[in-house]
């Protein structure tokens, strides 16, 4: 019992230290950042011991229709650097999550590895338009207005969100599903020493490469072929039969995406990042 209480005390202290990292030092900075907020329950100290620590970052880039992967990398590294030294082997391990639907899996993986997780729920919006397309307005506005401001002016951000014109930006819909797995990968992966990853690399790499391949198959290749033939492909075999309908440079990129998925998790982080960059640069195709 004494050992259990000691672990709980350490866990509570690490949670408090994590909150202080963001509140007192706010390691997150980028010239395009419009707002950084800490979740309401976290900032008020009323969250339970097993609840998330919520961080929301909102960008205001020059081109709101493009996802800037370099920005995701920068902020992911800043968050990781801020919490990296807070883990206590066998007691608690801060991990970065991006969606509730993945939290249970990520938490279970940490526990299987021998250390309970402290989930840091990072919500990142590459632009106000991205947020408006992919989130209910009540959720987005609540995240900003009910939390603690770490950077920027949340009220101003909400006003700009409400006025944002998304009439020609439907192509941003669903991209959060792809950026989520990329964020998880970068934020939990060490650049050099695999032993210092916050989460097992074989899980985060497999998730990111699977989602990227899925996106290319059903959001890009399937649409190109259907627009030309009126028929829906059933998979890659059908796509290969109709590959002459696809620009050679696009089909070549598709092969790279498929190859990296087949090699996963034995691929480099940079390979995955580069393919995401090319994908977001081309999108919408």
Helices and strands as residue ranges (DSSP letters): H 2-20, I 21-25, E 33-38, H 40-44, E 53-59, H 69-83, G 84-86, E 93-97, H 100-112, E 117-125, H 128-134, H 137-145, E 148-152, H 154-163, G 170-172, H 175-188, G 194-196, H 201-215, I 216-221, H 222-229, H 236-241, G 243-245, H 248-263, H 269-282
